[in-house]
């Protein structure tokens, strides 16, 4: 085999490999993001979840950059706040969250400055129209489904605050391949939401599904747990709403071994 043939074969191999390499690059966090995740000041309860939540790869997939204005919806205990707020602060970006200010992150020299805005089924816009580069929501949509119209309203709010070309990043417990469950009269009452539900609501608001990732997939999650998704870590309920005694034969170790839920990771974009 001559050199010309070898070169041609080598080029062909590179072309075949290129899509895989491109996909890999999309989930590789930059150095500053890696530093923010490695910050020893982060809460221990958050750091131990990194192996199952993949914050660096997830944020890189969404395309976060340190100069962006990012709105995080319902940040809970601040898992992502501890990463995003200092990361954005050092790059001239801005972190905005919904809810109330977190006292544990009030040291702006350590954590950067956060802004907080209201968000609920009847709240006003999240900010000036077209003022945010990115909106992020992690494991929240199932809660909104229990209030009629809330998911649609949320998507309209997200689309309104995003700049043209801006990104909505969604991580949510995944019902697929089974349908959403009706539990106690609540759609997705076990915490698992169908991809089609999210895509439809986003589409109605004018957002386009651009890409999805299996970064946060968990094939061990059978999605048939006695107390819904909350049976799994980190909630690890052992009885309904973790109140009262566990039912006979309940095996907490079984659910701990499954780990956190199977999650869909979806990137939507507002058309430019």
PyMOL commands that set and color helices and strands:
alter all, ss='L'
color gray80, all
select helices_A, chain A and resi 3-26+31-37+44-47+50-53+55-62+81-90+103-105+108-111+141-144+150-161+195-204+228-231+240-242+252-258
alter helices_A, ss='H'
color red, helices_A
select strands_A, chain A and resi 69-73+94-98+114-117+132-138+162-173+182-183+186-187+207-213+263-270
alter strands_A, ss='S'
color yellow, strands_A
deselect
rebuild
show_as cartoon
